[in-house]
Amino acid sequence: MFDLPLSGLTVVCMATNVPGPAAAAILAGQGMEVIKIEPPSGDLTALAMPQWYAELNRAAKIETVDLRSDAGQARFRELLKGADLLISSHRRAALGRLGITVPALAAVNPRLAWVEIVGDEDAPDLPGHDLTYQATAGLLDGRMPRAVIADMAGAERAASAATTLLLGRERGRPQRHAVIGLRQAAERFAAPVRLGFTVNGGLLSGASPDYAIHALRDGLVACAALEPHFSARLAEVAGGDIPGFFAGLTIKECRALARERDLPLEPFRA
C-alpha cells in the first residue's frame, strides 16, 4: 500500500457542519485516519445536505459521543489519548464548558495538536456563518453566493495548519494549537474585490469583452482571452463586435472554435 505523508496518524474531528469535516477529509487524503464524533442530535449537514455530508465524511469513522455526560467525556479522553490531532469548530465559550482548553488537552495527551476553527479570530464567540463572513469580506453583491468560500477556504487553512503543527511536533517544536477564523479565510479571497479588479470596471469585472460572460444562441460562454496573444486571436475571428459574434454561435460551435483556435473559452448552460 502506498505510504502517504500522514499515514499512521489519527485525527479526532468533533466539528460538525462543513469546515471541520472538510479539513478532516483533506487530511484523510494524505493518509490520516479520521474518527468523527457527533452529538446524540447528529450533524445538521446529514439532515439538510445528506449527499454532501456523505462526501465530506466518507473516509471517517463516525461515533456518537455525548460530551455532556460523564461516559461521553471518558470516551472522548480515551480517543484523544490515541490521537495526534483534534479539530473543533465550536464557539470558545462552548468549548470551555466542555472542559476543552489547551492545558486540559495537554494533560490528556501532551503530543496532541489542536486546530480550532472559529468564526472570527478576533471575536470567537460571536455567531456567524459562511454567508455573514462573505458579506463582511465584501464578496456579496446582493445575490446569494453559489460557493461557500469562507467554509472551504477555512477548511484548506485548517488542514494546512494541522500539517504545520504535526511537522513541527516531529521537529521538536512546542506549538500544539492553531486558531483558524472563517472570516479571515474569506478576507484572503476578497483581495480582488478590495483592490477593484473584479468590480467597478476593473480588469476582471467583465467590463472588457475579452474577459467576460457572453450570450450564445443556446447558452453562455465564459471568455477569458486576457493575455495579449489570446486577445489578438479572438479579435481575428470575432472582429470588433465580440458579444455580437458569440450571439451567433451555439455551444457546440463555440466549443469547436475554442479547440481550433486555442482560445480560453468555456461554453455552458446557466
Salt bridges, closest charged atoms under 4 A:
GLU33 OE2 - LYS61 NZ 2.86
GLU38 OE2 - LYS36 NZ 2.53
ASP43 OD2 - LYS36 NZ 2.94
GLU63 OE2 - ARG75 NE 2.57
GLU78 OE1 - ARG75 NH1 3.19
ASP84 OD1 - ARG169 NH2 3.03
GLU116 OE2 - ARG92 NE 2.60
GLU116 OE1 - HIS177 NE2 2.85
ASP120 OD2 - ARG183 NE 2.65
GLU121 OE2 - ARG157 NH1 3.74
ASP122 OD2 - ARG183 NH2 2.80
ASP141 OD2 - ARG143 NH2 2.60
GLU170 OE2 - ARG111 NH2 3.29
GLU170 OE2 - ARG169 NE 3.03
GLU187 OE2 - ARG183 NH1 2.47
ASP218 OD2 - ARG269 NH2 3.66
GLU236 OE1 - ARG261 NH2 2.69
ASP262 OD2 - ARG233 NH1 3.50
